[in-house]
Amino acid sequence: MDHATRLKRLHFRAWHRGTREADMMIGGFLDTHGASWDETEMAWFEMLLDHDDVDIMAWAIGTQVPPEAVAGPQMAAMQRLDYIDIPK
């Protein structure tokens, strides 16, 4: 699958998680960082999306320690939460 198609699939999965909060956190992270990802970073995000939203959000806000497979530079970027546009 080509890079653009793969990003479109990830976009759909990231923005259709089931709750607005998860959509904003996970989808917002993809929208901010996804265009620059290489194959390894995209594979990491695909693996992340296989986890439950409550776990992903807990890892991102720091209420749970992410497992070794998830921890790393991309999770550190997700934990900064600077990619979320909070509507007023």
N, CA, C and O of each residue as an XYZ file, in Angstrom:
352
protein
N       0.852     -1.170      0.000
C       0.000      0.000      0.000
C       0.902      1.239      0.000
O       1.901      1.285      0.718
N       0.551      2.223     -0.794
C       1.382      3.430     -0.863
C       1.192      4.292      0.391
O       0.226      4.129      1.136
N       2.130      5.204      0.601
C       2.182      6.037      1.798
C       0.896      6.847      1.996
O       0.360      6.893      3.103
N       0.408      7.475      0.949
C      -0.789      8.323      1.050
C      -2.024      7.508      1.430
O      -2.819      7.939      2.265
N      -2.185      6.358      0.833
C      -3.327      5.500      1.148
C      -3.250      5.005      2.582
O      -4.255      4.947      3.291
N      -2.068      4.657      2.986
C      -1.877      4.188      4.363
C      -2.218      5.287      5.364
O      -2.852      5.025      6.386
N      -1.800      6.512      5.074
C      -2.137      7.639      5.950
C      -3.641      7.869      6.009
O      -4.180      8.175      7.073
N      -4.315      7.726      4.887
C      -5.776      7.897      4.870
C      -6.454      6.850      5.754
O      -7.396      7.163      6.482
N      -5.980      5.624      5.688
C      -6.548      4.568      6.533
C      -6.290      4.858      8.009
O      -7.171      4.686      8.852
N      -5.063      5.302      8.307
C      -4.741      5.649      9.694
C      -5.591      6.818     10.171
O      -6.035      6.845     11.319
N      -5.813      7.778      9.291
C      -6.633      8.941      9.642
C      -8.036      8.485     10.042
O      -8.572      8.927     11.059
N      -8.618      7.614      9.249
C      -9.959      7.125      9.576
C      -9.953      6.415     10.925
O     -10.806      6.686     11.769
N      -9.007      5.515     11.136
C      -8.946      4.772     12.401
C      -8.678      5.689     13.584
O      -9.209      5.467     14.672
N      -7.860      6.718     13.384
C      -7.508      7.625     14.482
C      -8.664      8.544     14.855
O      -8.822      8.899     16.022
N      -9.469      8.928     13.877
C     -10.553      9.879     14.131
C     -11.910      9.210     14.369
O     -12.911      9.907     14.537
N     -11.963      7.898     14.387
C     -13.221      7.180     14.632
C     -13.021      6.168     15.758
O     -13.216      4.966     15.575
N     -12.633      6.672     16.912
C     -12.319      5.819     18.051
C     -13.548      5.519     18.899
O     -13.600      4.478     19.555
N     -14.520      6.394     18.900
C     -15.728      6.129     19.676
C     -16.083      7.220     20.663
O     -17.243      7.350     21.054
N     -15.097      8.007     21.072
C     -15.384      9.147     21.935
C     -14.692     10.379     21.366
O     -13.657     10.283     20.705
N     -15.272     11.507     21.632
C     -14.705     12.761     21.132
C     -13.302     12.999     21.681
O     -12.415     13.464     20.965
N     -13.112     12.676     22.959
C     -11.811     12.885     23.601
C     -10.732     12.035     22.945
O      -9.637     12.522     22.666
N     -11.039     10.762     22.700
C     -10.066      9.881     22.055
C      -9.803     10.326     20.627
O      -8.660     10.308     20.168
N     -10.853     10.726     19.921
C     -10.676     11.225     18.554
C      -9.741     12.419     18.528
O      -8.836     12.489     17.696
N      -9.957     13.361     19.440
C      -9.136     14.571     19.464
C      -7.684     14.246     19.809
O      -6.761     14.794     19.206
N      -7.487     13.360     20.770
C      -6.124     13.043     21.182
C      -5.390     12.221     20.125
O      -4.295     12.587     19.699
N      -5.980     11.138     19.713
C      -5.317     10.221     18.788
C      -5.310     10.779     17.370
O      -4.289     10.741     16.684
N      -6.466     11.300     16.933
C      -6.533     11.909     15.600
C      -5.698     13.171     15.497
O      -5.041     13.409     14.483
N      -5.725     13.979     16.547
C      -4.923     15.199     16.556
C      -3.437     14.908     16.482
O      -2.691     15.634     15.825
N      -3.002     13.852     17.150
C      -1.597     13.445     17.098
C      -1.218     13.056     15.676
O      -0.175     13.469     15.169
N      -2.066     12.263     15.037
C      -1.794     11.866     13.649
C      -1.761     13.080     12.734
O      -0.850     13.212     11.916
N      -2.738     13.966     12.860
C      -2.791     15.139     11.984
C      -1.552     16.016     12.130
O      -1.074     16.584     11.148
N      -1.035     16.127     13.338
C       0.123     16.975     13.584
C       1.421     16.331     13.116
O       2.291     17.018     12.580
N       1.562     15.033     13.309
C       2.850     14.385     13.074
C       2.879     13.395     11.907
O       3.951     13.113     11.372
N       1.746     12.876     11.512
C       1.704     11.762     10.562
C       2.320     12.004      9.201
O       2.901     11.085      8.623
N       2.213     13.199      8.677
C       2.722     13.467      7.325
C       4.234     13.273      7.216
O       4.751     13.003      6.132
N       4.934     13.409      8.325
C       6.392     13.281      8.279
C       6.886     11.890      8.678
O       8.094     11.653      8.696
N       5.982     10.972      8.995
C       6.393      9.658      9.476
C       6.964      8.788      8.376
O       6.517      8.820      7.229
N       7.962      8.012      8.755
C       8.509      6.999      7.856
C       7.789      5.673      8.122
O       6.839      5.620      8.903
N       8.242      4.629      7.479
C       7.610      3.313      7.595
C       7.569      2.820      9.044
O       6.546      2.298      9.486
N       8.645      2.976      9.770
C       8.722      2.500     11.154
C       7.753      3.257     12.048
O       7.086      2.658     12.891
N       7.674      4.561     11.871
C       6.770      5.372     12.693
C       5.312      5.070     12.384
O       4.471      5.057     13.283
N       5.013      4.828     11.113
C       3.644      4.455     10.749
C       3.280      3.095     11.343
O       2.159      2.903     11.814
N       4.211      2.164     11.322
C       3.965      0.836     11.896
C       3.724      0.947     13.402
O       2.876      0.244     13.952
N       4.469      1.829     14.064
C       4.253      2.047     15.498
C       2.832      2.558     15.752
O       2.152      2.080     16.660
N       2.388      3.525     14.952
C       1.060      4.095     15.146
C      -0.018      3.061     14.867
O      -1.021      3.003     15.579
N       0.177      2.245     13.840
C      -0.784      1.169     13.560
C      -0.876      0.213     14.758
O      -1.967     -0.209     15.141
N       0.265     -0.117     15.337
C       0.285     -0.988     16.512
C      -0.418     -0.302     17.683
O      -1.167     -0.941     18.421
N      -0.176      0.993     17.851
C      -0.818      1.741     18.934
C      -2.340      1.688     18.803
O      -3.047      1.531     19.798
N      -2.836      1.819     17.586
C      -4.282      1.828     17.360
C      -4.946      0.492     17.684
O      -6.168      0.422     17.813
N      -4.158     -0.552     17.813
C      -4.715     -1.847     18.197
C      -5.014     -1.933     19.694
O      -5.658     -2.877     20.152
N      -4.541     -0.939     20.453
C      -4.787     -0.903     21.896
C      -6.100     -0.166     22.183
O      -6.604      0.583     21.346
N      -6.634     -0.393     23.371
C      -7.857      0.278     23.795
C      -7.608      1.771     23.995
O      -6.530      2.182     24.424
N      -8.612      2.564     23.679
C      -8.508      4.014     23.823
C      -8.159      4.438     25.238
O      -7.349      5.345     25.432
N      -8.760      3.794     26.226
C      -8.493      4.193     27.609
C      -7.025      3.992     27.963
O      -6.460      4.774     28.726
N      -6.411      2.961     27.421
C      -4.985      2.736     27.664
C      -4.142      3.783     26.953
O      -3.227      4.352     27.549
N      -4.438      4.043     25.688
C      -3.687      5.040     24.916
C      -3.762      6.399     25.604
O      -2.751      7.085     25.754
N      -4.950      6.776     26.014
C      -5.117      8.077     26.662
C      -4.396      8.122     28.005
O      -3.805      9.146     28.349
N      -4.435      7.033     28.769
C      -3.734      6.991     30.060
C      -2.225      7.104     29.863
O      -1.542      7.766     30.645
N      -1.708      6.465     28.830
C      -0.272      6.573     28.552
C       0.077      7.999     28.139
O       1.106      8.537     28.547
N      -0.782      8.602     27.330
C      -0.507      9.949     26.819
C      -0.561     11.001     27.929
O       0.241     11.935     27.931
N      -1.492     10.861     28.867
C      -1.589     11.872     29.929
C      -0.757     11.513     31.150
O      -0.679     12.290     32.101
N      -0.133     10.337     31.127
C       0.803      9.975     32.171
C       0.212      9.336     33.410
O       0.879      9.273     34.443
N      -1.024      8.858     33.337
C      -1.605      8.190     34.499
C      -1.251      6.714     34.543
O      -1.449      6.060     35.567
N      -0.725      6.179     33.434
C      -0.203      4.813     33.383
C       1.120      4.851     32.623
O       1.317      5.670     31.725
N       2.000      3.965     32.996
C       3.278      3.839     32.288
C       3.044      2.998     31.043
O       2.500      1.897     31.138
N       3.447      3.498     29.868
C       3.237      2.711     28.650
C       4.108      1.451     28.643
O       5.220      1.463     29.172
N       3.612      0.383     28.055
C       4.424     -0.825     27.943
C       5.641     -0.557     27.048
O       5.661      0.402     26.276
N       6.630     -1.406     27.167
C       7.879     -1.231     26.431
C       7.663     -1.109     24.925
O       8.343     -0.319     24.270
N       6.728     -1.879     24.367
C       6.476     -1.846     22.926
C       5.931     -0.499     22.460
O       6.076     -0.138     21.292
N       5.313      0.235     23.361
C       4.690      1.519     23.023
C       5.603      2.692     23.384
O       5.583      3.730     22.722
N       6.396      2.520     24.429
C       7.267      3.601     24.901
C       8.312      3.948     23.841
O       8.703      3.107     23.032
N       8.747      5.191     23.865
C       9.773      5.640     22.929
C       9.516      7.064     22.487
O       8.699      7.768     23.080
N      10.213      7.491     21.444
C      10.109      8.896     21.025
C       8.714      9.316     20.561
O       8.301     10.450     20.804
N       7.988      8.421     19.901
C       6.651      8.804     19.460
C       5.693      8.928     20.643
O       4.855      9.830     20.660
N       5.798      8.049     21.618
C       4.947      8.180     22.792
C       5.329      9.448     23.551
O       4.455     10.135     24.080
N       6.610      9.766     23.611
C       7.040     11.003     24.266
C       6.429     12.211     23.563
O       6.021     13.167     24.223
N       6.362     12.181     22.247
C       5.728     13.272     21.494
C       4.236     13.321     21.789
O       3.661     14.403     21.910
N       3.615     12.175     21.903
C       2.181     12.121     22.211
C       1.922     12.656     23.618
O       0.898     13.296     23.857
N       2.822     12.404     24.532
C       2.648     12.840     25.918
C       2.774     14.354     26.089
O       2.347     14.890     27.112
N       3.341     15.045     25.124
C       3.438     16.509     25.218
C       2.071     17.182     25.083
O       1.879     18.296     25.570
N       1.135     16.522     24.435
C      -0.235     16.998     24.269
C      -0.317     18.387     23.636
O      -1.348     19.048     23.761
N       0.724     18.841     22.971
C       0.720     20.161     22.348
C       0.038     20.173     20.975
O      -0.005     21.212     20.318
N      -0.474     19.065     20.555
C      -1.100     18.914     19.246
C      -2.627     18.980     19.328
O      -3.296     18.927     18.296
N      -3.182     19.092     20.517
C      -4.634     19.088     20.687
C      -5.164     20.511     20.605
O      -4.757     21.389     21.366
N      -6.075     20.719     19.673
C      -6.739     22.011     19.535
C      -8.024     21.944     20.344
O      -8.995     21.309     19.930
N      -8.027     22.586     21.474
C      -9.191     22.551     22.361
C     -10.187     23.635     21.945
O      -9.889     24.826     22.033
N     -11.375     23.211     21.488
C     -12.384     24.199     21.060
C     -12.854     25.037     22.253
O     -12.959     24.552     23.379
N     -13.125     26.283     21.971
C     -13.578     27.195     23.033
C     -15.051     27.469     22.918
O     -15.606     28.214     23.726
